């Protein structure tokens, strides 16, 4: 977005969700996007989840171990 002489990136919830879903879909995993948002228009926050199946203890953990990760990124255009 251009505002006078300033240029800045303006993130939206829909845009962050779309990009996060596209990246996860392009990977060869069963990961899923749990949440994706732009809480203040300059920050992207994405949470992904997957079930990890340990190679040795799989018979004891048939559903796998639920893993979830959240990442936050901010734009830095000045």
C-alpha positions in Angstrom: 0.0 0.0 0.0 1.3 3.5 -0.8 0.4 6.2 1.6 1.9 9.5 0.5 5.7 8.9 0.4 5.4 5.7 2.6 5.1 2.2 1.3 3.8 -0.6 3.6 2.5 -4.1 3.3 -1.0 -4.5 4.6 -1.9 -8.1 5.5 -5.4 -9.5 5.8 -6.8 -12.5 7.5 -8.0 -13.9 4.1 -4.6 -13.3 2.5 -2.6 -15.0 5.3 -5.1 -17.9 5.3 -4.8 -18.3 1.5 -1.0 -18.3 1.5 -0.7 -20.6 4.5 -3.1 -23.1 3.0 -1.2 -23.0 -0.3 2.2 -23.6 1.3 0.9 -26.5 3.4 -0.9 -28.0 0.4 2.3 -28.0 -1.6 4.1 -30.1 1.0 4.0 -33.9 1.0 2.6 -34.2 4.5 -0.6 -34.5 6.4 -0.2 -31.1 8.1 -3.1 -28.8 8.3 -3.6 -25.1 9.0 -5.3 -24.8 12.3 -5.4 -20.9 12.4 -4.1 -18.1 10.2 -4.7 -14.4 10.9 -3.3 -10.9 10.5 -4.1 -9.5 14.0 -2.8 -5.9 13.3 -2.4 -5.7 9.5 1.4 -6.0 9.7 1.7 -9.3 11.5 1.0 -12.8 10.2 0.3 -15.5 12.7 -0.1 -19.1 11.5 -0.6 -22.4 13.5 -0.2 -25.8 11.8 -0.7 -29.2 13.2 0.2 -32.8 12.3 0.2 -36.2 14.0 3.7 -37.6 14.3 4.1 -41.4 14.4 7.3 -42.5 16.2 9.1 -45.2 14.3 9.9 -47.4 17.3 6.8 -47.0 19.5 4.1 -46.9 16.8 2.3 -50.0 18.2 2.0 -48.2 21.5 0.8 -44.9 20.0 -1.4 -45.9 17.1 -2.9 -42.4 16.7 0.5 -40.8 16.8 1.5 -37.8 18.8 -0.3 -34.5 18.1 2.2 -31.7 17.2 1.2 -28.1 16.8 3.4 -25.1 16.0 2.6 -21.4 15.8 4.7 -18.9 14.0 4.5 -15.1 13.9 6.1 -12.8 11.3 6.0 -9.1 10.9 6.5 -7.0 7.7 9.4 -4.6 7.8 8.9 -2.3 4.8 10.3 1.2 5.5 
